[in-house]
Amino acid sequence: MVGRQIQHYRIISELGEGGMGKVYKAFDTKLERFVAIKFLNPHLLKDSLFLERFRTEGRNHAKLSHPNIVMVYGFIEYGEMVGLIIEYVEGFTIENLIEKYKRLNLIYSLKIIRQVLIALEYAHSKGLIHRDIKPSNIIIDNSGVAKLMDFGISKSVHSKSDLTRMGRNVGTILYMSPEQINNQESTVKTDLYSLSITLYEMLNGSPPYYYDNEFKIYEAHLKQLPVRLSSKYMDIPPEVDDLIVSAMNKSTSVNYSTSSEFRRAVEDLIFSLPVKINQITSISESNQNETKKIGRGILIPLFIILAIFSLAGLSYLFVKNYLPKEEEKIPERTINFNSLKSNSKSEWQKLTVNSTGNLTDIMFLDGKFYLSDDSGNIFYGDDTFGLGNVEKFSLNGINRILNHKDNLILFGNNGKILIVNKDFKEVKTLDISNESILSADIYGNKVFFCGGNGLIGNLNLDLFNFNVFINIPKTDFLDIKFISENKIIAVGIDGIILQSNDGGQNWSSQKLQTNYLKRIAVHPNKNLIYLSGSLGAIYYSEDMGKSWNEMKLKVTSPVNDVLFFDLNNFYAVNSTGDFIYSNDGGSNWNIKKTEYYIPLNKIITYGKDLYIIGNNGLLLKKSL
């Protein structure tokens, strides 16, 4: 899918996956803006209930126009695909922040919740209930604005039908309200309950009912009060606990029936919180002063007792009984968005590229570099990266650069192969297909290429003739590699692996248990092959592709590229800005943030340096 042109939308990258489908970042070539497209899973198109739910989501969500709600622009139908065009938001979800910081700052959390409540006031006034509020559905953009997204199971309070009930629970179990558990009618209180659970997790690092089986979680939602945060953390006053249980409608004094009531209570707490915290601090200081008075009062008797007892023993008792316990002082953390994107102390040097597009390939040749992006540009210059030169080609994006003799070979999103000399003068243009060409590899004078909708072909660079193979599975192939002169491997969507041992005359296929495979890396000894792809998947073969084993990495985002530097040092990059490396031939892997929380697309080596290219014109350099 990545790299395809669907109507006037160019698919840039995969953003995530949910219960109803996958979400992609795309570029709207008509309006020249980035959007997100949520495609319904193909097998669900046969399910009339899911299809109607998807359309209902679009209709419901499209009614909402608010700065704190991610907008829906419309529908897209293309062949057997049905999608929803959504506002693309650059930022981080609350889930991302909790994963990074564990406990979030109290004032910051309340201000985010206030913004979400403003969004809910608006949605509820339009007669819509969200019904799936959780940290992953709240995103903070780069300006600090909180936006509520994914009205995927939203419901109009005026509708007599409920497409998601029919014997099914709706919502996510850790944040599910009692009425959702009991399959009762959802109300505005449903959203307030889930949002209060979200606030609890922001302040605690985990939700209140985090048990090892669903039954315990259901029972807790129905019967239990959450553990009071003020009893765990000295920086949280009891009023915060009262706020949470009131929003959960489990309070004995007051419960909130509307989002505006909840919002006003949050605002009152934000304004009064500095006083509350000062009161806690004053009590703590008062206790310490009292401790000092007690210490002075017992000073003389203490000398008498010391004649009998050892100094060490009494010092221990004094500290244990009178001084505050250090482990009770748990400071809040302040969110710093800049640290998620860049770090002046980073070991990676950011090089300037005059592109805001996504960088797709990089190549060094004869002391020069060549760098492509998804807008059809080639940046070039000497290896000191004085990035002043650029050439524009009408390829709707360049996905791969190869070289042959004195020529560059460019593979485009519009299904064309363009061959140019070093002065970028056209040598040959080959119109291959209507599908995007997503990758290619070269061996001598032969090129094999792959792309969308089962595109696999080869090209003879001496004669400029090409061949597109038939009887290939109709899926998107994302990468292709020569293992030897006659052995070729291609990988793609649904974990498919395509192999030929006779130069492409015959092909065999198999599938691995993953959503897609994106890159092939071949070790210099030719026997070791790595395949990387979605959900942090890496598969390896030690027998030239005859059998495959899965390697478990501690990442869940797509692994976009793997590099074998030498026999022991292996490197990889993924879609959430991670640099992944092994120093022992792949037995153990370590993960480091590059401090750029965006997709990293390729990693290569040149001399003693590593280079990484990524989205939004990102080019990084690291000396080894």
C-alpha positions in Angstrom: 0.0 0.0 0.0 2.8 2.4 0.9 3.9 4.3 -2.2 0.6 3.8 -4.1 -1.4 6.6 -5.7 -5.1 6.2 -5.0 -7.2 8.8 -6.8 -5.4 12.1 -5.8 -3.9 10.7 -2.6 -0.4 9.4 -2.5 0.1 6.9 0.4 3.2 7.9 2.4 3.4 5.6 5.4 1.4 3.4 7.8 0.4 5.2 11.0 -1.3 2.4 12.9 -3.9 -0.3 13.0 -7.1 -0.7 14.9 -10.0 -3.1 15.1 -11.7 -1.8 12.0 -8.7 -1.1 9.7 -5.4 0.4 9.0 -4.5 4.1 9.0 -2.1 5.6 6.5 -0.5 9.0 6.1 -1.2 10.3 2.6 -0.6 13.4 0.6 -3.5 15.1 -1.1 -2.1 16.2 -4.4 -5.1 18.5 -5.2 -5.2 20.5 -2.0 -1.4 19.9 -1.3 -1.8 18.8 2.3 -1.2 15.7 4.4 -4.2 13.7 5.5 -4.8 10.4 7.3 -6.8 7.7 5.5 -8.5 4.9 7.5 -9.2 1.9 5.3 -11.6 -0.7 6.4 -10.2 -4.2 6.6 -11.1 -5.9 3.3 -12.7 -8.9 5.0 -15.1 -6.6 6.8 -16.6 -5.2 3.6 -18.6 -8.5 3.4 -20.0 -7.8 6.9 -22.9 -5.4 6.4 -22.9 -4.5 10.2 -19.2 -3.4 10.1 -19.6 -1.6 6.8 -22.6 0.4 8.1 -20.7 1.2 11.3 -17.8 2.5 9.3 -20.1 4.8 7.2 -21.9 5.9 10.4 -18.6 6.8 11.9 -17.9 9.0 8.9 -21.3 10.6 9.0 -21.2 11.2 12.7 -17.7 12.5 12.8 -18.1 14.7 9.8 -20.8 16.7 11.7 -18.1 17.8 14.1 -16.0 20.9 13.4 -14.0 21.9 16.5 -10.4 22.7 17.3 -10.2 20.0 19.9 -11.6 17.2 17.6 -9.7 15.6 14.7 -11.8 16.5 11.6 -13.2 14.1 9.0 -13.0 15.4 5.4 -14.9 12.6 3.6 -15.0 9.1 2.1 -12.9 7.4 -0.5 -13.9 4.3 -2.4 -11.3 2.7 -4.8 -11.9 -0.7 -6.2 -12.6 -3.0 -3.3 -11.2 -0.4 -0.8 -13.4 1.9 1.4 -11.7 4.6 3.4 -12.3 7.6 5.5 -10.2 10.8 4.9 -9.2 12.4 8.2 -7.2 15.4 9.4 -3.5 14.5 9.8 -2.2 15.6 13.2 1.6 15.8 13.9 2.1 15.1 17.5 2.0 12.5 20.3 -0.8 10.6 22.0 -1.3 10.6 25.7 -0.4 6.9 25.4 3.0 7.9 23.9 3.6 10.3 26.8 2.7 7.8 29.5 5.0 5.2 27.9 7.9 7.7 28.0 7.3 9.6 31.3 5.2 7.0 33.3 3.5 9.6 35.6 2.5 12.9 34.0 2.6 16.3 35.6 -0.6 17.0 37.6 -1.3 20.5 36.3 -0.5 19.5 32.8 -2.8 16.5 33.0 -5.7 18.5 34.3 -5.3 21.1 31.5 -5.3 18.3 28.9 -8.4 16.8 30.4 -10.0 20.3 30.4 -9.4 20.5 26.6 -10.9 17.1 26.0 -14.0 18.1 28.1 -14.5 21.1 25.9 -14.5 18.8 22.9 -17.0 16.5 24.6 -19.3 19.4 25.5 -19.4 20.3 21.8 -19.9 16.6 20.7 -22.5 16.0 23.3 -24.4 19.2 22.2 -24.5 17.7 18.7 -26.0 14.5 20.2 -22.9 12.3 19.8 -21.3 10.1 22.5 -17.7 8.9 21.8 -17.8 5.6 23.8 -14.1 4.8 23.4 -12.1 7.5 25.2 -8.6 6.3 26.2 -5.0 7.6 26.1 -4.4 6.4 22.6 -7.4 8.4 21.3 -6.2 11.8 22.6 -3.4 13.4 20.6 -1.4 16.5 21.5 -0.3 18.4 18.4 2.9 20.3 18.1 1.2 23.5 19.4 0.1 21.8 22.6 -3.6 21.5 21.6 -5.3 18.3 22.7 -7.5 16.7 20.0 -10.0 13.9 20.5 -9.9 11.3 17.7 -11.5 8.1 16.5 -15.2 8.3 16.8 -15.2 4.8 15.4 -17.9 3.5 17.8 -19.6 6.8 18.4 -23.4 6.9 18.7 -26.0 9.5 18.2 -28.2 9.9 21.3 -31.1 10.6 19.0 -30.6 7.3 17.1 -33.0 4.5 17.9 -30.6 1.9 16.6 -27.2 1.0 18.1 -25.1 -0.7 15.5 -22.5 -1.8 18.0 -24.7 -3.3 20.7 -26.4 -6.4 19.4 -24.8 -8.6 22.1 -21.4 -6.9 21.9 -19.6 -4.8 24.4 -18.2 -1.5 23.0 -15.2 0.4 24.2 -11.9 -0.8 25.5 -12.1 -2.9 28.6 -9.6 -1.0 30.8 -11.7 2.2 30.3 -15.1 0.7 29.9 -18.0 2.1 31.9 -20.4 -0.1 33.9 -23.3 0.5 31.4 -21.1 -0.6 28.5 -20.2 -3.8 30.5 -23.9 -4.5 31.1 -24.8 -3.7 27.5 -27.0 -0.9 28.7 -27.8 2.4 26.8 -24.7 4.7 26.6 -25.1 8.2 27.9 -22.8 11.3 28.3 -21.7 9.8 31.6 -20.2 6.9 29.6 -17.6 9.4 28.2 -17.0 11.0 31.6 -16.3 7.6 33.2 -13.7 6.7 30.5 -12.1 10.1 30.7 -11.7 9.9 34.5 -10.0 6.5 34.1 -7.7 8.2 31.5 -6.9 10.9 34.0 -6.1 8.3 36.7 -3.7 6.6 34.3 -2.0 9.9 33.5 -1.3 10.6 37.2 -0.5 7.0 38.1 1.2 5.5 35.0 -1.3 2.7 34.8 -5.1 2.5 34.9 -6.9 1.8 38.2 -8.1 -1.7 37.3 -5.1 -3.4 35.8 -5.6 -7.1 36.4 -4.6 -10.3 34.7 -8.0 -11.3 33.4 -11.0 -9.7 31.9 -13.4 -10.9 34.6 -11.5 -9.2 37.4 -11.5 -6.0 35.4 -15.2 -6.2 34.7 -15.9 -6.8 38.4 -13.7 -3.9 39.4 -15.5 -1.5 37.1 -18.8 -2.6 38.5 -18.0 -2.9 42.2 -14.7 -1.3 43.3 -13.5 2.2 44.0 -10.0 3.0 42.7 -7.1 3.2 45.1 -6.8 6.8 46.1 -3.9 8.5 44.5 -3.4 10.8 47.4 -2.6 7.8 49.5 0.2 6.8 47.1 1.7 10.1 46.1 2.4 13.1 48.4 2.1 15.5 45.4 -1.5 14.7 44.8 -4.1 16.2 47.1 -7.3 14.3 48.1 -9.4 16.7 46.0 -8.0 15.0 42.9 -9.4 11.7 44.1 -12.8 13.3 44.8 -12.8 14.7 41.2 -12.0 11.2 39.7 -14.7 9.2 41.6 -17.2 12.0 41.0 -16.7 11.7 37.2 -16.9 7.9 37.6 -20.3 8.4 39.4 -19.0 6.5 42.4 -18.9 9.4 44.8 -21.1 9.6 47.9 -21.3 13.4 47.8 -21.5 14.7 44.2 -21.5 13.1 40.8 -21.1 14.8 37.4 -23.9 14.3 34.9 -22.6 16.5 32.1 -19.2 17.3 30.6 -19.6 21.0 31.5 -20.0 20.1 35.2 -16.8 18.0 35.0 -15.0 20.8 33.2 -15.9 23.4 35.8 -14.7 21.1 38.6 -11.4 20.6 36.7 -11.0 24.4 36.3 -11.7 25.0 40.0 -9.1 22.5 40.9 -6.5 24.0 38.4 -7.0 27.4 40.0 -6.9 26.2 43.6 -4.2 23.5 43.2 -1.2 25.7 44.0 -2.8 26.4 47.4 -3.5 22.8 48.0 0.0 21.8 47.1 1.4 24.5 49.4 -0.8 23.2 52.2 0.7 19.7 51.7 4.2 21.2 51.7 3.5 23.3 54.8 2.3 20.2 56.7 5.4 18.3 55.6 7.7 21.2 56.8 5.7 21.5 60.1 6.3 17.8 60.7 10.0 18.2 60.1 10.2 21.3 62.5 8.3 19.3 65.2 10.8 16.6 64.7 13.7 19.0 65.4 11.9 20.2 68.6 11.5 16.7 69.8 15.2 16.1 69.0 16.3 19.1 71.2 13.9 18.1 74.0 15.5 14.7 74.4 19.1 15.8 73.9 20.1 15.5 77.6 18.4 12.2 78.2 19.9 10.9 75.1 23.5 11.3 76.5 22.4 9.3 79.6 21.0 6.6 77.4 24.1 6.6 75.2 26.0 5.4 78.2 23.9 2.2 78.1 23.1 1.8 74.4 25.3 2.1 71.4 25.2 5.3 69.3 24.5 3.4 66.1 21.5 1.6 67.4 19.8 4.8 68.7 20.7 6.8 65.6 18.8 4.1 63.6 15.7 4.3 65.8 15.7 8.1 65.7 15.9 8.3 61.9 13.3 5.6 61.5 10.8 7.1 63.9 11.1 10.8 63.4 12.5 11.7 60.0 10.3 11.7 56.8 10.7 8.6 54.6 12.6 9.5 51.4 10.5 7.0 49.3 7.4 8.9 50.1 8.7 12.0 48.2 7.7 11.2 44.6 8.2 14.3 42.4 6.0 15.1 39.4 7.5 15.1 35.9 7.2 18.1 33.6 6.5 17.3 30.0 9.0 18.6 27.5 7.8 18.1 24.0 11.1 19.3 22.5 12.9 16.4 24.1 10.7 14.0 22.2 11.8 15.5 18.9 15.4 16.7 19.3 18.2 16.7 21.8 21.2 19.0 21.6 23.3 16.2 23.3 22.2 13.6 20.8 24.9 11.5 19.2 23.2 11.9 15.9 24.0 15.0 13.9 21.0 16.4 11.9 22.0 17.5 8.4 20.0 20.1 6.5 17.9 19.0 3.5 15.8 21.5 1.6 12.8 19.2 1.7 9.8 18.8 3.9 8.9 15.6 2.1 9.7 12.1 3.1 13.2 10.9 2.1 13.1 7.6 0.4 16.6 6.6 -0.7 20.2 7.6 -0.4 23.3 6.6 -2.3 27.0 7.5 -2.3 28.9 7.3 -5.6 32.3 8.5 -6.5 32.6 10.9 -3.6 29.1 12.3 -4.2 25.7 11.6 -2.5 22.3 11.3 -4.2 19.2 11.6 -2.0 15.5 11.2 -3.2 12.2 12.1 -1.7 8.5 11.3 -2.3 8.0 14.5 -4.3 10.3 13.4 -7.2 13.3 15.4 -6.2 17.0 14.3 -6.3 19.3 16.2 -4.0 23.0 15.8 -4.8 26.4 17.2 -3.9 29.8 16.2 -2.5 30.1 13.9 0.5 30.5 16.9 2.9 26.7 17.5 2.3 26.6 21.0 1.0 23.0 20.6 0.1 22.6 23.2 -2.6 21.7 21.1 -5.7 18.3 19.6 -6.6 16.7 18.1 -9.7 13.0 17.6 -10.1 11.6 14.7 -12.0 8.0 14.0 -13.0 7.8 10.6 -11.3 5.3 11.5 -8.6 7.9 10.5 -6.1 11.1 8.5 -6.3 11.3 5.3 -4.3 14.7 3.9 -5.3 18.0 5.0 -6.8 20.4 2.5 -8.5 23.5 3.1 -10.6 24.8 1.3 -13.6 28.1 2.4 -15.2 27.7 6.2 -15.6 24.0 6.3 -15.2 21.5 6.7 -12.4 18.3 4.6 -12.5 15.2 6.2 -10.8 12.1 4.2 -9.9 8.9 6.2 -9.7 5.5 6.2 -8.0 3.9 6.6 -11.4 5.2 3.2 -12.6 8.0 4.6 -14.7 11.8 3.9 -14.7 13.9 6.9 -15.7 17.6 6.4 -16.6 19.7 9.6 -16.6 23.4 10.3 -16.8 25.4 12.0 -14.1 24.4 15.4 -15.5 20.7 14.3 -15.2 20.2 14.2 -18.9 17.6 11.6 -19.9 19.0 8.5 -21.4 15.8 6.4 -21.4 12.3 6.4 -20.0 10.5 3.1 -19.6 6.7 3.1 -18.9 6.4 -0.1 -16.9 3.0 -0.1 -15.2 0.1 1.9 -13.8 1.2 0.7 -10.3 3.9 2.3 -8.2 7.4 0.8 -8.4 8.4 0.6 -4.7 11.8 -1.1 -4.8 14.5 -2.6 -7.1 17.9 -4.3 -7.0 20.7 -4.7 -9.5 23.1 -7.6 -10.4 25.4 -6.9 -13.3 23.3 -5.6 -16.1 20.1 -7.0 -14.7 17.5 -5.2 -12.6 14.6 -6.7 -10.8 11.8 -4.4 -9.6 8.6 -4.8 -7.5 5.5 -2.7 -6.7 1.8 -2.5 -6.1 -0.8 -5.0 -7.0 1.5 -7.9 -7.8 4.1 -6.0 -9.9 7.3 -8.0 -10.3 9.5 -7.5 -13.3 13.0 -7.4 -14.7 15.0 -5.1 -16.9 18.1 -5.6 -19.1 20.2 -2.4 -18.9 22.2 -3.2 -22.1 19.2 -3.6 -24.3 16.7 -1.5 -22.3 14.0 -4.2 -22.6 11.8 -5.2 -19.7 9.5 -8.0 -18.7 6.6 -8.0 -16.2 5.9 -11.5 -14.8 2.4 -12.9 -14.7 0.8 -15.3 -12.3 2.1 -13.3 -9.4 -0.2 -12.9 -6.2 -2.1 -9.6 -6.5 -0.6 -7.9 -3.4 1.8 -5.0 -2.9 5.4 -6.0 -2.9 7.6 -3.6 -0.9 11.1 -4.9 -1.5 13.1 -7.2 -3.8 16.7 -8.5 -3.6 19.2 -10.6 -5.5 20.6 -13.3 -3.2 22.7 -14.7 -6.1 22.6 -14.2 -9.8 19.6 -16.4 -10.2 18.0 -16.4 -6.8 15.6 -13.5 -6.1 13.4 -12.8 -3.1 10.5 -10.3 -2.9 8.4 -9.5 0.2 5.2 -7.6 0.8 1.8 -7.2 2.4 0.3 -10.0 4.5 3.8 -11.3 5.3 4.2 -12.8 1.8 7.6 -14.0 0.6 8.1 -14.7 -3.1 11.2 -16.6 -4.2 12.7 -17.6 -7.5 15.8 -19.9 -8.0 16.0 -19.7 -11.8 16.2 -16.0 -12.6 12.5 -15.3 -12.4 11.1 -18.0 -14.6 9.4 -19.7 -11.8 8.2 -18.4 -8.4 7.1 -20.0 -5.1 5.4 -18.1 -2.3 4.7 -18.5 1.4 3.3 -16.3 4.2 4.7 -15.4 7.6 2.6 -14.4 10.6 2.8 -10.6 10.2 0.9 -7.7 8.5 3.6 -6.9 6.1 7.3 -7.4 5.3 9.1 -4.2 4.2 12.8 -4.8 3.8 15.2 -7.6 2.9 18.8 -7.5 4.2 21.4 -9.9 2.9 24.5 -10.6 4.9 27.8 -10.6 3.0 28.2 -14.3 3.6 24.9 -14.7 1.6 23.6 -17.5 3.9 22.1 -15.1 6.5 19.0 -13.1 5.3 16.8 -10.8 7.4 13.3 -9.7 6.7 11.8 -6.8 8.6 8.3 -5.4 8.8 5.3 -4.5 10.9 4.9 -4.7 14.6 8.6 -4.9 15.2 8.9 -8.2 13.2 12.2 -9.6 12.1 12.6 -13.0 10.5 15.9 -14.6 9.6 17.1 -17.5 7.5 20.4 -19.1 7.8 19.9 -21.4 4.8 19.3 -18.8 2.0 15.6 -18.6 2.5 14.6 -22.3 2.8 13.3 -21.8 6.4 12.6 -18.8 8.6 12.7 -18.1 12.3 11.2 -15.1 14.1 13.4 -12.8 16.2 11.7 -11.0 19.2 12.7 -7.3 19.5 11.3 -5.1 22.3 9.6 -2.8 19.8 6.1 -2.8 18.3 6.4 -0.3 15.5 7.4 -1.3 11.9 11.1 -2.1 11.4 11.8 -0.2 8.2 15.4 -1.2 7.4 18.2 -3.4 8.5 22.0 -3.0 7.8 24.8 -5.5 8.2 27.9 -3.4 9.0 30.2 -6.4 9.5 30.1 -9.9 11.0 29.1 -8.7 14.5 27.5 -5.2 14.1 24.0 -5.1 12.8 21.8 -2.0 12.8 18.1 -1.3 12.2 15.6 1.6 12.3 11.8 1.8 12.8 8.8 4.0 12.5 9.0 5.6 15.9 12.5 7.0 15.7 14.4 4.1 17.2 18.0 3.1 16.4 18.2 -0.6 17.1 21.6 -2.3 17.2 23.4 -5.6 17.9 27.1 -5.9 18.6 27.1 -9.7 18.8 25.9 -10.8 15.4 22.2 -10.5 16.2 22.0 -12.5 19.4 21.1 -9.5 21.5 19.6 -6.2 20.5 19.6 -2.7 22.1 17.3 0.2 21.4 18.2 3.9 21.5 16.0 6.9 20.6 17.4 9.2 17.9 15.2 11.8 19.6 13.1 12.2 16.5 9.7 10.5 16.9 9.0 10.0 13.2 9.5 7.1 10.7 13.1 6.4 9.8 13.2 4.9 6.4 16.7 3.7 5.6 20.1 3.3 7.2 23.4 3.0 5.3 27.1 3.3 6.0 29.7 5.4 4.2 33.3 5.3 5.3 33.2 5.4 9.1 29.8 7.1 9.4 26.2 5.9 9.6 23.4 7.8 7.8 19.7 7.6 8.5 17.0 9.1 6.3 13.4 9.6 7.4 10.1 11.5 7.0 9.9 15.3 6.9 13.3 15.7 5.3 15.2 14.1 8.2 18.8 13.2 7.5 21.0 12.1 10.4 24.7 11.3 10.6 26.6 9.4 13.3 30.3 8.6 13.5 31.2 5.1 14.4 
